[in-house]
């Protein structure tokens, strides 16, 4: 899948490729605010990684974490929300 971004205002998550295809990001992959890159591997895939989000101080933040690990479980217990792969996209519902 690649690089992931989160809209800090709405919490929507999308990949860099999806944002470029939708005309939101430039061809070099730069996305305007409120989109912010989620830190993680440049070749992350939802097969191995979970995309999580959480609202903090009025904005959404995101993270990538390996699935089925103690860290993944800990973040879910702390209130992080896992985004299903089918809901990843600039206009996915």
JOURBEL-V268519 format. One record per pair of residues at least 24 apart in sequence whose ideal C-beta (glycine too) atoms are under 10 Angstrom apart, sorted by the first residue. I is the first residue (numbers start at 1). J is the second residue. Records with the same first field share a line. If there is no record, write none. Layout:
I=J, J
This chain:
1=43, 44, 45, 46, 47, 49, 51, 85, 88
2=29, 40, 41, 42, 43, 44, 45
3=29, 31, 37, 38, 39, 40, 41, 42, 43, 44, 64
4=37, 38, 39, 40, 41, 44, 46, 49, 51, 62, 63, 64, 83, 88
5=29, 31, 34, 35, 36, 37, 38, 62, 88, 90
6=31, 34, 35, 36, 37, 38, 51, 52, 53, 59, 60, 61, 62, 63, 83
7=31, 33, 34, 35, 36, 53, 59, 60, 62, 90
8=33, 34, 35, 36, 53, 55, 56, 58, 59, 60, 61, 62
9=33, 34, 35, 58, 59, 60
10=34, 60
11=53, 54, 55, 59, 60, 61, 62, 81, 83
12=53, 60, 83, 87, 88, 89, 90, 91, 92, 93
13=38, 51, 52, 53, 60, 62, 83, 85, 87, 88, 89, 90, 92
14=88, 89, 90, 91, 92
15=44, 46, 51, 88, 89, 90
16=42
18=88, 89, 90, 91, 92
19=89, 90
20=90
21=89, 90
22=89, 90, 91
23=90
24=90, 91
25=90
31=90
34=59, 60
35=90
36=60, 61, 62
37=62
38=62, 63, 64
39=63, 64
40=64, 65
45=85
46=83, 84, 85, 86, 88
47=85
50=75, 76, 80, 82, 83, 84, 85
51=81, 82, 83, 84, 85, 87, 88
52=76, 78, 79, 80, 81, 82, 83
53=80, 81, 82, 83
54=78, 79, 80, 81
55=79, 81
